[in-house]
Amino acid sequence: VLFVVVAIFAPLIAPYSPTDQNLSLLANGCCPGPSWDHPMGLDELGRDELSRVLYGARYSLVIGVVSVAVGLSIGMLLGAIAGGFGGFADSVVMRMMDIMLAIPGLLLAIGIVALLGPGLVPVMIAVGVANVPIFSRLLRGTILGQKETDYVLAARSIGVRRRSILTGHILPNSISPVIVAATLAMATAIIDVAGLGFLGLGPQDPSTPEWGTMLTNANSYLSTAPFLALFPGLAIVIVVLGFNL
């Protein structure tokens, strides 16, 4: 809730613009540490670190939500087909999911971004696709359990079509575990987005206040200005902890 509020009201909360540069504030060509005027210090271009962290909540949360929504929608569709119709469709979909699960999620996301090109939209698609097998297998298993319940047998006994049973009876009672998994996947998605940003596959504009990109920029100043990595890193940890809890 804290970071959602911060993301919405960042223009009102942030004391400075996240992109305004002031090289005259730099000391000995490097980054001044935290002070009363700049509680989280300044980065290598004289930009306020607190303002960039606050605005970074917008990028990280939006990318996380959209990527999970992409994975959830595709995964639920494939899981419903596999669990609802079974047979050949089930075998084809599940073998595809097995192949995807054999590839580490971050590595799969890196491959997709490399194919589509770096940027915000490819990152959202890549992280979403990497989450598809999780939602697909979970929904399929839940549907298979629901298919043997009494209310489904009763619907079959009075001649309700299989498609109507799936969409009107089974799916509404199978979706709850998938929604729970989606909230947990938000935490993983934010970590993956930050990881892709750190590898330089995220936003290509270096002034973009995205937490992973900020960590990349801070990599050259770890010995002289470690706070540049500390504050965006703490923001990632707190958000991920919140979604996990």
N, C-alpha and C positions, 0 to 999 in steps of 0.2 A: 504493500500500500504506500509506503514511504517513497519508493522510487517511482511508482506510477504518478503520484502527486508531483514529485520533482520533475518528471518528464513532461507533464501537462503544463506546469507553471514555471518551467525553466526561464522563460524571458522575464518573469517578474521576480524570480528568486536570485538569479545570477547577477552579481554586482557589475560585471563587464560583459562585453560581447566576446564570444569564444574565439573569434577570428581577428580581433584587433591586436595589432603588433605595436610594441613600444621598445625598440632596441636601446633607447637611452637608459632604460632601467636595468640593463644587464651589467653585472659586475665582473670585470676582467674577462669579458667575452663569454661568460657562462650564466647560469641561472640563479638568481637570488632565491634563498629559501623562504619558508613561511614567515609572514609578518602580519601586522595588524591590517594593513591595506590589502594584502594578498594572503589569506590564511593558509593556502596550499602552495604558495610560492608562484614563480613564473617559469615558463618553459624556455627553450633555447631561443625563441623569437620574441620573448617579452610578453607572451599571452598569459592571461590569468588562468592558472591551473584549476581553481575551484569552478570557474564558469565553464570550462571545458568538460570537467567531470559531470557537472549538472546537465549540460546539453547532451553529453554522451549517453545519459540514461535514455534519451529519446531514440537514438539510433539503435542501441543494443536491445531495448525492449521491443521496438517495432520489428526489427529484424527477427528477434526470437519468436514473437507472436506469429508473424507471417510465415516463417519457415515451418513452425509446428502446424499451422493451419494447412499448409501445402501437404506436409506428410500425413496429417490426420485425414484429409479428404481423400487422397489417393489410397492410403492404407485401408480406410474403412470400405471404400469401393471394392478393392481387391479382396479384402477379408470377407465381405458380404457375398461376393461371387463364389469364393472358395467354400465357405461354410454353408451357404444357402443351397447351392446347386450340387456340390460334391462331384464325385466321379472324375471325369477327364479335366474339367475346369479346375477342380481342387488340386489335382496333381500338377498341372501346369503352373498355377499361381504359386503354390508352395515351393516348387523347385526353383522358381525365379527368386523367391524370398530367401531360400537357402543359399543361393549363389551370392545374393547381396549381403547376407549375414556373414559369409565367409571372408568378406573384405572389411577391414576396420573402418568404422564410420567416418572418422576424420580423413583417412586416406581416400575413401570414396568421394567425400566432399571435395577434396583437393583435386581429384581427377576431373570431376564435373566442372569445377571452376576453371581448370586449365582448358577444358574443352570449350566452355562458353565465353571465357575471358573474365578478368577480374572486374569487380564492381559490386554494388549493393544487391541488385536483382539476381545475378548469378550466385552470390553467396546464399541468399534466401532459398533459391531453388535447390542448391546443392545440399544444404543442411536439411531441407524438407525431404528430399529424396532419400537421404541417408536414414531418416526416421521411418520411412514407409514400412519396412519389414516388421518393426516393433508393433505398430498399430494393426497391421494386417494379420499377423499370427495371433495376437491377443483377441481381436474380434472374431476370427474364425473359431478359436477354441471356445469362446463364450457362446457363439451360435450353436456349435455342436452340442454343448451342454443343454441349451434351451430347447433344442429340437426334440428332446425326449421327455419334456415336461407334460403334465396332464392337459394344460390348456391348449397346447399345440396338437396333442392327440385328439382332443375334443373337436378342434377346428377341422382337422382332417376327416373326422368321422362324419361331419355334416356336409362335406364336399367343398370346403373353401379351397380356392386355388393356391398352389404352392407359393406363387409370387405374392399373393395377398397375405398369406401367413407370414412370409419373411418380412415384408415391409410394415405390416400392421400389428404383428404380434411379437415376433422374435427380436427384430432390431431394437424397438423401444426398450426392451428388457435386457438387451445385451450391451448397450452403449455406455452404461455407467463406469465399468472398469476401464474403458478406453479413455473416457474423460479424465479419470484420475491419472492414467498413464501420460496423458497429454500435459498435465500440469507439471509432472516430474520431468517430462522431456523438455520443458521450457528451460530448466536449469542446464541440461546438457547442450541445448541449442545455443544458449548464451555463451557457454564455454567454447563451443565449436566456432561460433562467429568471431569471438575474440581471438581464437587461435588462428583462424584464416586471416584476420586483420593483421595479426602479428607477423604472419608469413608474407605480408604484402599483397594478399589476394583480395582484400576488402576494398573500401573506397580508395580510389586512386588519387584523389585530391588530399595532399598531406595535411591540409588545414581542417579536414573533417574531424570533429571532436568525437570520434568513436573510440571506445576504450582499447580495443586491440590495436588500432592504428596509433594511439597515444603510447602504448607500450613499445611499439616498434620505434617510434621517434625517440623514446627515452633510452633505447638500448645503448646508444653511444655515450650516454652521460651517467651510467650507473655508478661509476666511481666518484664522480664530482657532484652529482645531483640525484641521489637515489630516490628522493621524494617524488620525482617525475614518474617513476614506475610504481611507487608505493600506493599512491592515492587511487589511480585507476584500477590497480590490482585489488585493493580493498573493496572498491565498488563492485567489481565482478564477484568477489567472494561473498559479500553481503547479499547481493541479489540471488546468487545461486543457492545460498543457505536458506533464504526466504522461500524460494520455490520448493526446495526439498522438504522443508518443514511443513 
